[in-house]
């Protein structure tokens, strides 16, 4: 038997960056399926939404911001705890950073599994963790909230909201109600696989419905291009819902049939490969996705902690090829 290269270790091709203005105050930093970063420029300060994986990688975002404003970057908001989103936060300290904002459940996850997740993700994504030695340690929020908090950046209302569980138990979005711009984090994807290794799959569709009810006119998903038309936004919500429910339904079918994890993987491939096999990071995500879906379908409510060792063991059990 041969095996596919682990996770994304073979993904070494640099992605083309886009920096798109969505409204008077909002921009999207995207890179062909890599994790997206949002930018909000208020009257006297800037907010970054998701900080990239390393301080060195954050310099690319800072460079784009500095093309349009010299205002201090006072705020970094974390949509969830995953290392690839948060470990670059220290790169903003020299830019005027005052607050790192996260939901309280995200803070709990950092305490519980942040160290393990950091080691796990560095092993999965070597390209995204360029200059990994520049990371000073875990990123800790300085301002937390349970359900929502509103900041006023001058006359601009910035609502930071934990709409429910989905991608993780602490998912956070940033909503600009005056401009109808939504920064959705990994609760919503476009042209990219949903990573569900730390997900609550039974909760995710309801959380998605809450987001869609906002009526956003511009959306930055966790991965994929910025969504700037009603059709593209509808499609992204429908796509994410389909991905999550197809995955979970396949796992529930496997459990109902008394199959083991490899059996669950077979059913998932039968149902998911034809619809989703072409999208960004699908092969990376699927083994983690199926493992979590199988656990949840088996009655394991909270995701188990991923470690670098567990990653490798699971991967080599599920991604074998003849």
TORLUM-148758 format. One line per 4 residues: number of its first residue (from 1); for each residue x, y, z of N, C-alpha, C. Coordinates in nm, 3 decimals. Last residue first. Example, Ala and Ser with C-alpha at 12.3 -4.5 7.8 and 13.67 -1.06 7.14 Angstrom:
2	1.285:-0.225:0.708:1.367:-0.106:0.714:1.290:0.003:0.787 | 1.319:-0.569:0.780:1.230:-0.450:0.780:1.320:-0.330:0.780
END
This chain:
322	-0.437:0.210:-0.276:-0.380:0.090:-0.339:-0.277:0.131:-0.441 | -0.386:0.431:-0.007:-0.427:0.409:-0.146:-0.365:0.280:-0.197 | -0.493:0.563:0.306:-0.416:0.468:0.229:-0.474:0.455:0.088 | -0.602:0.732:0.494:-0.569:0.786:0.362:-0.479:0.691:0.282
318	-0.646:0.610:0.746:-0.760:0.642:0.659:-0.722:0.684:0.517 | -0.411:0.564:0.884:-0.515:0.461:0.888:-0.622:0.483:0.781 | -0.271:0.794:0.852:-0.218:0.674:0.787:-0.316:0.558:0.793 | -0.432:0.966:1.010:-0.410:0.989:0.868:-0.368:0.860:0.797
314	-0.414:0.869:1.274:-0.541:0.871:1.204:-0.520:0.878:1.054 | -0.137:0.908:1.324:-0.199:0.777:1.339:-0.329:0.770:1.259 | -0.107:1.185:1.284:-0.035:1.090:1.200:-0.101:0.952:1.204 | -0.277:1.293:1.488:-0.291:1.329:1.346:-0.232:1.221:1.256
310	-0.161:1.194:1.722:-0.292:1.144:1.682:-0.318:1.175:1.534 | 0.075:1.347:1.721:0.081:1.201:1.715:-0.053:1.143:1.668 | -0.017:1.607:1.742:0.065:1.571:1.626:0.070:1.420:1.610 | -0.360:1.588:1.849:-0.217:1.606:1.876:-0.141:1.569:1.750
306	-0.684:1.700:1.917:-0.588:1.654:1.817:-0.447:1.684:1.866 | -0.920:1.601:2.154:-0.807:1.688:2.124:-0.717:1.623:2.020 | -1.258:1.539:2.047:-1.135:1.499:2.115:-1.019:1.588:2.069 | -1.551:1.739:2.076:-1.439:1.690:1.998:-1.320:1.649:2.085
302	-1.834:1.619:2.257:-1.727:1.719:2.243:-1.609:1.661:2.166 | -2.001:1.386:2.225:-2.051:1.522:2.202:-1.940:1.622:2.176 | -2.022:1.092:2.095:-1.916:1.169:2.159:-1.943:1.317:2.130 | -2.206:0.942:1.952:-2.246:0.995:2.082:-2.138:1.070:2.157
298	-2.148:0.874:1.697:-2.140:0.766:1.797:-2.175:0.813:1.937 | -2.148:1.113:1.568:-2.257:1.020:1.537:-2.261:0.904:1.636 | -1.904:1.204:1.667:-2.028:1.271:1.707:-2.148:1.181:1.681 | -1.724:1.020:1.544:-1.731:1.035:1.690:-1.866:1.094:1.732
294	-1.777:1.073:1.275:-1.801:0.938:1.328:-1.812:0.942:1.481 | -1.689:1.337:1.259:-1.829:1.305:1.230:-1.866:1.169:1.288 | -1.413:1.307:1.316:-1.499:1.382:1.408:-1.646:1.348:1.385 | -1.341:1.148:1.092:-1.313:1.102:1.228:-1.403:1.174:1.328
290	-1.410:1.308:0.876:-1.481:1.182:0.896:-1.460:1.131:1.039 | -1.229:1.523:0.912:-1.374:1.543:0.911:-1.449:1.415:0.943 | -0.979:1.405:0.887:-1.014:1.471:1.013:-1.166:1.486:1.024 | -1.004:1.318:0.616:-0.983:1.222:0.725:-1.017:1.280:0.862
286	-1.061:1.575:0.476:-1.157:1.465:0.484:-1.128:1.364:0.596 | -0.865:1.778:0.455:-0.966:1.784:0.560:-1.040:1.652:0.582 | -0.695:1.713:0.238:-0.639:1.743:0.371:-0.745:1.723:0.478 | -0.876:1.692:0.033:-0.807:1.571:0.077:-0.739:1.591:0.212
282	-0.961:1.967:0.020:-1.054:1.858:0.047:-0.982:1.734:0.101 | -0.834:2.211:-0.032:-0.797:2.135:0.087:-0.894:2.021:0.120 | -1.070:2.332:-0.268:-0.948:2.353:-0.192:-0.947:2.268:-0.065 | -1.256:2.073:-0.449:-1.240:2.203:-0.384:-1.110:2.209:-0.304
278	-1.319:1.831:-0.568:-1.238:1.925:-0.646:-1.201:2.051:-0.569 | -1.493:1.678:-0.414:-1.356:1.632:-0.431:-1.263:1.730:-0.500 | -1.762:1.727:-0.380:-1.667:1.818:-0.315:-1.520:1.784:-0.342 | -1.921:1.544:-0.518:-1.966:1.682:-0.502:-1.855:1.777:-0.459
274	-1.788:1.298:-0.524:-1.843:1.353:-0.649:-1.882:1.500:-0.638 | -1.707:1.267:-0.244:-1.610:1.289:-0.351:-1.672:1.348:-0.478 | -1.939:1.210:-0.087:-1.880:1.344:-0.090:-1.784:1.368:-0.205 | -2.028:0.947:-0.101:-2.126:1.056:-0.103:-2.064:1.192:-0.128
270	-1.798:0.791:-0.098:-1.903:0.764:-0.198:-1.997:0.883:-0.212 | -1.668:0.893:0.126:-1.611:0.914:-0.009:-1.717:0.892:-0.117 | -1.839:0.806:0.330:-1.818:0.949:0.307:-1.763:0.975:0.168 | -1.807:0.529:0.307:-1.938:0.589:0.280:-1.922:0.739:0.252
266	-1.535:0.508:0.379:-1.583:0.460:0.248:-1.717:0.525:0.212 | -1.535:0.608:0.640:-1.460:0.678:0.535:-1.508:0.635:0.397 | -1.679:0.411:0.769:-1.735:0.546:0.761:-1.665:0.627:0.652 | -1.495:0.205:0.751:-1.623:0.194:0.682:-1.691:0.328:0.667
262	-1.302:0.308:0.920:-1.269:0.290:0.778:-1.396:0.274:0.695 | -1.444:0.297:1.162:-1.406:0.426:1.106:-1.370:0.416:0.958 | -1.696:0.035:1.118:-1.587:0.102:1.189:-1.552:0.231:1.117 | -2.056:-0.005:1.121:-1.926:0.000:1.055:-1.822:0.066:1.144
258	-2.325:-0.029:1.187:-2.225:-0.096:1.269:-2.086:-0.098:1.209 | -2.507:0.120:1.057:-2.474:-0.009:0.997:-2.371:-0.088:1.078 | -2.506:0.351:1.207:-2.629:0.271:1.205:-2.604:0.131:1.149 | -2.253:0.448:1.139:-2.278:0.402:1.275:-2.401:0.313:1.279
254	-2.303:0.516:0.870:-2.200:0.417:0.904:-2.223:0.360:1.043 | -2.498:0.712:0.897:-2.529:0.589:0.824:-2.429:0.479:0.859 | -2.352:0.909:1.028:-2.466:0.847:1.097:-2.507:0.716:1.029 | -2.174:0.973:0.824:-2.125:0.913:0.948:-2.237:0.845:1.024
250	-2.348:1.083:0.637:-2.270:0.965:0.601:-2.216:0.894:0.725 | -2.444:1.303:0.779:-2.537:1.196:0.741:-2.462:1.068:0.703 | -2.210:1.456:0.791:-2.268:1.401:0.914:-2.366:1.288:0.884 | -2.166:1.515:0.513:-2.065:1.450:0.597:-2.129:1.382:0.717
246	-2.403:1.647:0.449:-2.366:1.525:0.377:-2.263:1.446:0.458 | -2.388:1.868:0.623:-2.494:1.768:0.641:-2.464:1.638:0.567 | -2.159:2.006:0.530:-2.169:1.964:0.669:-2.273:1.853:0.686 | -2.221:2.052:0.257:-2.099:1.982:0.297:-2.116:1.923:0.437
242	-2.462:2.197:0.272:-2.457:2.068:0.204:-2.336:1.988:0.248 | -2.378:2.430:0.404:-2.482:2.346:0.463:-2.477:2.205:0.403 | -2.199:2.526:0.211:-2.151:2.489:0.344:-2.251:2.397:0.414 | -2.377:2.570:-0.008:-2.263:2.480:-0.020:-2.216:2.433:0.117
238	-2.550:2.764:0.094:-2.603:2.635:0.051:-2.492:2.531:0.044 | -2.369:2.973:0.140:-2.447:2.918:0.250:-2.500:2.780:0.215 | -2.275:3.009:-0.123:-2.182:2.972:-0.017:-2.256:2.913:0.103 | -2.508:3.086:-0.263:-2.438:2.962:-0.299:-2.344:2.916:-0.188
234	-2.566:3.333:-0.146:-2.660:3.221:-0.134:-2.590:3.088:-0.160 | -2.335:3.469:-0.236:-2.360:3.452:-0.093:-2.457:3.337:-0.070 | -2.365:3.467:-0.511:-2.247:3.402:-0.453:-2.265:3.379:-0.303 | -2.608:3.612:-0.535:-2.599:3.474:-0.579:-2.481:3.402:-0.514
230	-2.546:3.872:-0.440:-2.645:3.788:-0.371:-2.634:3.641:-0.408 | -2.187:3.926:-0.440:-2.316:3.928:-0.508:-2.415:3.842:-0.430 | -1.945:3.890:-0.315:-1.990:4.028:-0.338:-2.122:4.038:-0.413 | -1.725:3.729:-0.118:-1.855:3.711:-0.182:-1.922:3.847:-0.193
226	-1.382:3.652:-0.164:-1.484:3.737:-0.104:-1.612:3.727:-0.186 | -1.289:3.304:-0.218:-1.297:3.445:-0.256:-1.401:3.521:-0.175 | -1.159:3.093:0.052:-1.223:3.119:-0.075:-1.240:3.268:-0.101 | -1.239:3.061:0.399:-1.151:3.036:0.285:-1.230:3.061:0.158
222	-1.432:3.191:0.552:-1.305:3.152:0.611:-1.198:3.125:0.507 | -1.574:3.471:0.364:-1.575:3.338:0.424:-1.441:3.306:0.486 | -1.706:3.777:0.381:-1.574:3.716:0.373:-1.582:3.580:0.441 | -1.968:3.930:0.201:-1.928:3.831:0.300:-1.784:3.787:0.274
218	-2.223:4.166:0.155:-2.085:4.129:0.124:-2.039:4.037:0.237 | -2.476:4.167:0.255:-2.461:4.198:0.112:-2.319:4.174:0.063 | -2.662:3.972:0.489:-2.537:4.036:0.447:-2.534:4.056:0.296 | -2.881:3.888:0.645:-2.900:3.956:0.517:-2.777:4.030:0.468
214	-2.899:3.743:0.877:-2.851:3.881:0.887:-2.876:3.959:0.758 | -2.961:3.484:0.811:-3.073:3.573:0.843:-3.029:3.719:0.860 | -2.716:3.360:0.799:-2.782:3.395:0.673:-2.896:3.494:0.697 | -2.669:3.316:1.073:-2.585:3.408:0.995:-2.655:3.453:0.868
210	-2.866:3.132:1.136:-2.863:3.261:1.207:-2.780:3.362:1.129 | -2.790:2.920:0.971:-2.917:2.987:0.945:-2.922:3.123:1.015 | -2.551:2.840:1.096:-2.549:2.897:0.961:-2.675:2.975:0.931 | -2.664:2.732:1.328:-2.577:2.850:1.338:-2.565:2.919:1.202
206	-2.794:2.513:1.216:-2.872:2.618:1.282:-2.792:2.746:1.297 | -2.572:2.361:1.116:-2.674:2.416:1.026:-2.758:2.528:1.089 | -2.418:2.300:1.363:-2.368:2.389:1.258:-2.479:2.442:1.166 | -2.501:2.109:1.543:-2.535:2.250:1.568:-2.510:2.340:1.447
202	-2.400:1.870:1.454:-2.544:1.880:1.472:-2.590:2.023:1.495 | -2.127:1.918:1.456:-2.196:1.906:1.328:-2.347:1.916:1.342 | -1.904:2.089:1.586:-2.031:2.040:1.639:-2.126:2.034:1.520 | -1.550:2.023:1.527:-1.682:2.079:1.501:-1.791:2.018:1.587
198	-1.288:1.976:1.477:-1.323:2.026:1.611:-1.466:2.079:1.613 | -1.280:1.892:1.214:-1.214:1.811:1.315:-1.245:1.851:1.457 | -1.379:2.002:0.985:-1.473:1.975:1.094:-1.410:1.893:1.206 | -1.335:2.228:0.732:-1.262:2.147:0.829:-1.352:2.128:0.950
194	-1.486:2.227:0.423:-1.505:2.263:0.563:-1.418:2.170:0.648 | -1.304:2.310:0.125:-1.362:2.212:0.216:-1.384:2.274:0.353 | -1.402:2.579:-0.089:-1.302:2.513:-0.004:-1.374:2.415:0.087 | -1.583:2.748:-0.208:-1.488:2.678:-0.294:-1.375:2.612:-0.215
190	-1.623:2.899:0.093:-1.656:2.915:-0.049:-1.546:2.849:-0.131 | -1.771:2.860:0.418:-1.662:2.843:0.322:-1.714:2.864:0.181 | -1.837:2.954:0.749:-1.882:2.958:0.610:-1.761:2.945:0.520 | -1.704:2.931:0.983:-1.843:2.885:0.981:-1.895:2.876:0.839
186	-1.456:3.047:0.968:-1.472:2.915:0.907:-1.610:2.854:0.930 | -1.559:3.392:0.926:-1.468:3.289:0.972:-1.500:3.155:0.906 | -1.720:3.598:0.830:-1.784:3.478:0.884:-1.689:3.376:0.944 | -1.795:3.916:0.825:-1.673:3.837:0.828:-1.708:3.709:0.903
182	-2.026:4.101:0.640:-2.007:3.994:0.738:-1.872:3.927:0.717 | -2.184:4.407:0.590:-2.066:4.326:0.560:-2.046:4.226:0.675 | -2.366:4.622:0.600:-2.411:4.485:0.570:-2.297:4.397:0.519 | -2.317:4.867:0.695:-2.270:4.840:0.559:-2.305:4.700:0.512
178	-2.426:4.863:0.948:-2.451:4.980:0.863:-2.414:4.955:0.718 | -2.333:4.622:1.062:-2.473:4.634:1.022:-2.501:4.754:0.932 | -2.084:4.422:1.031:-2.096:4.568:1.017:-2.238:4.597:0.971 | -1.970:4.163:1.227:-2.081:4.211:1.145:-2.084:4.363:1.150
174	-1.775:3.883:1.273:-1.778:4.029:1.283:-1.877:4.081:1.181 | -1.810:3.582:1.466:-1.816:3.656:1.341:-1.812:3.804:1.373 | -1.679:3.291:1.619:-1.710:3.432:1.628:-1.713:3.494:1.489 | -1.699:2.979:1.787:-1.699:3.056:1.663:-1.751:3.199:1.680
170	-1.650:2.792:1.987:-1.632:2.933:2.017:-1.643:3.026:1.899 | -1.657:2.530:1.917:-1.759:2.574:2.014:-1.752:2.725:2.040 | -1.621:2.531:1.557:-1.573:2.503:1.692:-1.684:2.543:1.789 | -1.809:2.526:1.349:-1.670:2.489:1.321:-1.595:2.456:1.450
166	-2.035:2.546:1.574:-2.030:2.496:1.437:-1.892:2.443:1.409 | -2.244:2.720:1.808:-2.140:2.624:1.774:-2.149:2.583:1.629 | -2.320:3.074:1.781:-2.347:2.936:1.817:-2.232:2.847:1.775 | -2.241:3.335:1.735:-2.377:3.297:1.698:-2.415:3.154:1.735
162	-2.086:3.576:1.886:-2.074:3.429:1.891:-2.213:3.372:1.862 | -1.980:3.879:1.743:-2.091:3.794:1.785:-2.050:3.647:1.781 | -1.939:4.213:1.728:-1.861:4.090:1.737:-1.947:3.988:1.810 | -2.011:4.486:1.534:-2.070:4.387:1.622:-1.989:4.258:1.615
158	-1.940:4.807:1.502:-1.876:4.679:1.475:-1.928:4.580:1.578 | -2.035:5.108:1.360:-2.072:5.004:1.454:-2.012:4.871:1.410 | -1.863:5.404:1.313:-1.888:5.273:1.257:-1.918:5.171:1.368 | -1.779:5.646:1.404:-1.922:5.633:1.378:-1.960:5.496:1.325
154	-1.521:5.504:1.584:-1.577:5.631:1.538:-1.727:5.616:1.522 | -1.608:5.216:1.621:-1.482:5.268:1.566:-1.516:5.400:1.500 | -1.753:5.068:1.882:-1.774:5.181:1.791:-1.638:5.233:1.749 | -1.832:4.728:1.937:-1.735:4.836:1.941:-1.780:4.946:1.846
150	-2.019:4.501:2.119:-2.021:4.600:2.012:-1.914:4.705:2.038 | -2.041:4.151:2.167:-1.990:4.279:2.213:-1.993:4.374:2.093 | -2.196:3.845:2.274:-2.162:3.948:2.175:-2.111:4.072:2.244 | -2.149:3.623:2.454:-2.239:3.615:2.339:-2.208:3.720:2.234
146	-1.914:3.658:2.619:-1.988:3.532:2.613:-2.072:3.521:2.486 | -1.578:3.777:2.563:-1.721:3.801:2.580:-1.793:3.667:2.566 | -1.254:3.924:2.633:-1.342:3.814:2.597:-1.488:3.852:2.625 | -0.946:4.056:2.572:-1.086:4.095:2.592:-1.173:3.979:2.545
142	-0.711:3.940:2.518:-0.710:4.036:2.629:-0.851:4.086:2.661 | -0.623:3.605:2.426:-0.709:3.724:2.415:-0.697:3.811:2.539 | -0.305:3.486:2.340:-0.406:3.495:2.445:-0.492:3.619:2.425 | -0.133:3.260:2.147:-0.197:3.392:2.146:-0.310:3.391:2.247
138	0.162:3.082:2.250:0.019:3.090:2.224:-0.029:3.235:2.223 | 0.472:3.210:2.116:0.393:3.120:2.200:0.247:3.132:2.164 | 0.602:3.363:1.929:0.651:3.368:2.067:0.581:3.270:2.161 | 0.713:3.272:1.613:0.597:3.266:1.702:0.644:3.265:1.847
134	0.937:3.248:1.462:0.902:3.384:1.504:0.781:3.387:1.597 | 0.961:2.992:1.375:1.039:3.028:1.493:1.008:3.169:1.543 | 0.827:2.985:1.136:0.757:2.937:1.255:0.831:2.975:1.383 | 0.846:3.086:0.874:0.915:3.151:0.986:0.849:3.114:1.119
130	0.529:2.972:0.770:0.660:3.025:0.732:0.717:3.104:0.850 | 0.299:2.814:0.789:0.374:2.849:0.909:0.516:2.891:0.875 | 0.209:2.746:0.541:0.140:2.855:0.609:0.212:2.899:0.735 | 0.378:2.530:0.480:0.385:2.653:0.400:0.321:2.771:0.473
126	0.307:2.325:0.669:0.438:2.391:0.674:0.445:2.521:0.595 | 0.062:2.211:0.812:0.065:2.322:0.716:0.202:2.390:0.710 | 0.085:2.004:1.003:-0.006:1.987:0.889:0.021:2.087:0.776 | 0.255:2.090:1.203:0.289:1.970:1.127:0.205:1.951:1.002
122	0.111:2.303:1.296:0.243:2.329:1.237:0.287:2.209:1.155 | -0.108:2.170:1.410:-0.124:2.246:1.285:0.008:2.280:1.219 | 0.007:2.043:1.640:-0.065:1.967:1.537:-0.067:2.043:1.405 | 0.106:2.253:1.790:0.199:2.152:1.739:0.135:2.072:1.625
118	-0.142:2.388:1.838:-0.029:2.457:1.774:0.067:2.354:1.713 | -0.291:2.195:1.976:-0.333:2.238:1.843:-0.220:2.307:1.768 | -0.152:2.180:2.217:-0.159:2.062:2.130:-0.196:2.101:1.988 | -0.199:2.441:2.309:-0.062:2.394:2.289:-0.060:2.274:2.195
114	-0.484:2.455:2.324:-0.408:2.544:2.238:-0.268:2.494:2.208 | -0.661:2.319:2.487:-0.596:2.246:2.379:-0.511:2.331:2.286 | -0.745:2.478:2.706:-0.758:2.332:2.709:-0.670:2.262:2.608 | -0.698:2.747:2.642:-0.648:2.690:2.768:-0.641:2.538:2.760
110	-0.835:2.759:2.400:-0.691:2.787:2.403:-0.630:2.728:2.529 | -1.094:2.709:2.492:-1.029:2.613:2.403:-0.878:2.634:2.397 | -1.145:2.939:2.643:-1.144:2.807:2.708:-1.072:2.703:2.623 | -1.142:3.130:2.436:-1.041:3.135:2.542:-1.031:3.001:2.613
106	-1.375:3.045:2.307:-1.247:3.036:2.238:-1.131:3.041:2.338 | -1.570:3.105:2.503:-1.543:2.966:2.468:-1.413:2.947:2.389 | -1.546:3.392:2.492:-1.497:3.319:2.609:-1.479:3.170:2.579 | -1.420:3.519:2.178:-1.528:3.472:2.264:-1.470:3.397:2.383
102	-1.173:3.781:2.163:-1.221:3.645:2.132:-1.339:3.614:2.221 | -0.930:4.021:2.076:-1.068:3.995:2.115:-1.108:3.854:2.073 | -0.673:4.208:2.187:-0.699:4.085:2.112:-0.831:4.031:2.163 | -0.591:4.552:2.182:-0.680:4.446:2.229:-0.680:4.329:2.131
98	-0.383:4.711:2.076:-0.427:4.731:2.213:-0.510:4.616:2.268 | -0.127:4.773:1.842:-0.223:4.678:1.896:-0.252:4.704:2.044 | 0.043:4.927:1.687:-0.052:4.996:1.774:-0.152:4.904:1.841 | 0.228:4.784:1.552:0.136:4.863:1.470:0.030:4.934:1.553
94	0.373:4.607:1.697:0.440:4.730:1.657:0.353:4.823:1.575 | 0.190:4.397:1.716:0.223:4.476:1.835:0.292:4.607:1.799 | 0.138:4.227:1.512:0.069:4.356:1.508:0.106:4.447:1.626 | 0.258:3.987:1.558:0.311:4.069:1.450:0.250:4.207:1.443
90	0.107:3.850:1.739:0.216:3.932:1.792:0.279:4.020:1.685 | -0.064:3.695:1.577:-0.113:3.818:1.641:-0.002:3.908:1.692 | -0.020:3.455:1.453:0.048:3.572:1.399:0.015:3.701:1.471 | -0.182:3.263:1.559:-0.046:3.272:1.612:0.035:3.387:1.554
86	-0.444:3.240:1.447:-0.420:3.325:1.564:-0.274:3.350:1.599 | -0.495:3.063:1.240:-0.568:3.190:1.244:-0.514:3.288:1.346 | -0.356:2.837:1.288:-0.333:2.901:1.160:-0.401:3.036:1.151 | -0.463:2.748:1.534:-0.332:2.812:1.529:-0.309:2.890:1.401
82	-0.799:2.817:1.625:-0.703:2.739:1.547:-0.576:2.817:1.520 | -1.006:2.946:1.765:-0.876:2.928:1.830:-0.769:2.863:1.744 | -1.185:3.208:1.586:-1.180:3.085:1.665:-1.034:3.061:1.706 | -1.166:3.469:1.509:-1.293:3.402:1.484:-1.300:3.267:1.554
78	-1.031:3.734:1.687:-1.010:3.594:1.650:-1.145:3.528:1.627 | -0.930:4.059:1.613:-1.040:3.974:1.656:-1.017:3.833:1.600 | -0.726:4.313:1.712:-0.725:4.187:1.641:-0.838:4.102:1.698 | -0.696:4.667:1.706:-0.774:4.549:1.742:-0.740:4.430:1.652
74	-0.541:4.877:1.615:-0.566:4.865:1.758:-0.626:4.731:1.799 | -0.333:4.986:1.409:-0.408:4.861:1.414:-0.429:4.828:1.561 | -0.353:5.337:1.333:-0.301:5.225:1.414:-0.393:5.103:1.407 | -0.350:5.449:0.989:-0.412:5.444:1.121:-0.360:5.324:1.200
70	-0.270:5.474:0.734:-0.164:5.476:0.834:-0.220:5.470:0.976 | -0.405:5.293:0.452:-0.420:5.376:0.572:-0.297:5.367:0.660 | -0.339:5.154:0.218:-0.463:5.233:0.219:-0.480:5.319:0.343 | -0.104:5.019:0.251:-0.127:5.081:0.120:-0.249:5.173:0.120
66	-0.127:4.902:0.494:-0.052:5.028:0.487:-0.057:5.093:0.349 | -0.257:4.667:0.430:-0.327:4.770:0.506:-0.258:4.905:0.492 | -0.048:4.531:0.299:-0.167:4.571:0.225:-0.246:4.680:0.297 | 0.130:4.498:0.516:0.172:4.570:0.397:0.055:4.618:0.314
62	-0.022:4.337:0.687:0.012:4.475:0.728:0.053:4.558:0.607 | -0.015:4.099:0.540:-0.142:4.169:0.563:-0.115:4.315:0.597 | 0.256:4.045:0.558:0.194:4.057:0.426:0.061:4.131:0.436 | 0.301:4.015:0.827:0.357:4.134:0.761:0.297:4.154:0.621
58	0.205:3.770:0.902:0.119:3.886:0.926:0.171:4.011:0.855 | 0.422:3.604:0.861:0.313:3.600:0.764:0.220:3.721:0.780 | 0.559:3.672:1.096:0.618:3.705:0.967:0.511:3.704:0.858 | 0.392:3.569:1.297:0.415:3.713:1.287:0.475:3.755:1.154
54	0.175:3.314:1.154:0.301:3.356:1.216:0.314:3.508:1.207 | -0.087:3.282:1.056:-0.025:3.175:1.135:0.104:3.216:1.205 | -0.342:3.545:1.090:-0.249:3.459:1.016:-0.173:3.367:1.112 | -0.549:3.654:1.241:-0.417:3.717:1.248:-0.309:3.649:1.165
50	-0.874:3.775:1.222:-0.787:3.659:1.204:-0.646:3.705:1.165 | -0.923:4.087:1.141:-1.004:3.971:1.177:-0.931:3.847:1.128 | -0.815:4.396:1.262:-0.780:4.279:1.182:-0.864:4.163:1.232 | -0.915:4.733:1.261:-0.933:4.600:1.320:-0.892:4.495:1.218
46	-0.781:5.059:1.315:-0.802:4.945:1.226:-0.825:4.820:1.311 | -0.889:5.399:1.381:-0.818:5.275:1.411:-0.858:5.167:1.311 | -1.052:5.616:1.339:-0.921:5.641:1.399:-0.841:5.514:1.429 | -1.271:5.531:1.193:-1.230:5.672:1.185:-1.089:5.693:1.237
42	-1.177:5.201:1.071:-1.267:5.300:1.128:-1.211:5.440:1.118 | -1.149:4.938:0.871:-1.081:5.065:0.896:-1.185:5.166:0.943 | -1.106:4.600:0.892:-1.204:4.707:0.910:-1.127:4.832:0.946 | -1.032:4.305:0.724:-0.979:4.434:0.769:-1.094:4.533:0.777
38	-0.978:3.950:0.748:-1.062:4.067:0.726:-0.997:4.192:0.782 | -0.822:3.682:0.584:-0.814:3.783:0.689:-0.904:3.899:0.651 | -0.847:3.327:0.512:-0.870:3.468:0.483:-0.852:3.555:0.608 | -0.632:3.055:0.443:-0.718:3.125:0.538:-0.726:3.276:0.510
34	-0.632:2.974:0.087:-0.567:2.985:0.216:-0.660:3.060:0.312 | -0.780:3.011:-0.146:-0.813:2.899:-0.060:-0.735:2.891:0.069 | -0.644:3.243:-0.260:-0.669:3.118:-0.333:-0.691:2.998:-0.241 | -0.638:3.454:-0.043:-0.524:3.395:-0.114:-0.556:3.255:-0.162
30	-0.749:3.779:0.076:-0.770:3.639:0.042:-0.653:3.588:-0.041 | -0.870:4.023:0.266:-0.739:3.973:0.226:-0.757:3.823:0.202 | -1.113:4.267:0.226:-1.088:4.124:0.240:-0.950:4.091:0.185 | -1.242:4.555:0.406:-1.159:4.491:0.303:-1.145:4.342:0.332
26	-1.454:4.830:0.488:-1.420:4.687:0.497:-1.341:4.639:0.377 | -1.562:5.086:0.470:-1.474:5.056:0.582:-1.417:4.914:0.583 | -1.717:5.101:0.239:-1.636:5.217:0.277:-1.530:5.180:0.379 | -1.660:4.768:0.112:-1.748:4.879:0.148:-1.658:4.995:0.188
22	-1.464:4.605:0.012:-1.602:4.558:0.009:-1.703:4.669:0.036 | -1.164:4.580:-0.162:-1.249:4.667:-0.081:-1.394:4.627:-0.100 | -0.931:4.319:-0.148:-1.050:4.372:-0.213:-1.128:4.460:-0.117 | -0.656:4.174:-0.237:-0.697:4.267:-0.130:-0.809:4.352:-0.187
18	-0.518:3.855:-0.295:-0.610:3.961:-0.337:-0.646:4.044:-0.216 | -0.230:3.665:-0.381:-0.305:3.741:-0.280:-0.396:3.843:-0.348 | -0.168:3.342:-0.492:-0.182:3.483:-0.531:-0.274:3.553:-0.433 | 0.040:3.119:-0.302:-0.089:3.159:-0.356:-0.091:3.308:-0.389
14	0.309:2.892:-0.359:0.259:3.018:-0.305:0.131:3.061:-0.378 | 0.316:2.549:-0.304:0.299:2.655:-0.404:0.240:2.781:-0.341 | 0.325:2.331:-0.144:0.433:2.429:-0.129:0.419:2.547:-0.224 | 0.191:2.075:-0.012:0.137:2.199:-0.070:0.239:2.310:-0.046
10	0.274:1.859:0.127:0.319:1.867:-0.011:0.271:1.993:-0.081 | 0.149:1.884:0.371:0.295:1.899:0.368:0.348:1.910:0.225 | -0.118:1.873:0.445:-0.078:1.968:0.340:0.072:1.985:0.330 | -0.154:1.537:0.518:-0.223:1.666:0.527:-0.181:1.757:0.412
6	0.108:1.346:0.388:0.030:1.383:0.505:-0.024:1.525:0.495 | 0.063:1.206:0.067:0.143:1.292:0.154:0.055:1.345:0.266 | -0.095:0.883:0.066:-0.086:1.021:0.022:0.001:1.100:0.119 | 0.071:0.569:0.047:-0.008:0.666:0.119:0.012:0.805:0.059
2	0.045:0.228:-0.070:0.109:0.358:-0.065:0.015:0.457:0.003 | 0.084:-0.119:0.000:0.000:0.000:0.000:0.088:0.125:0.000
END
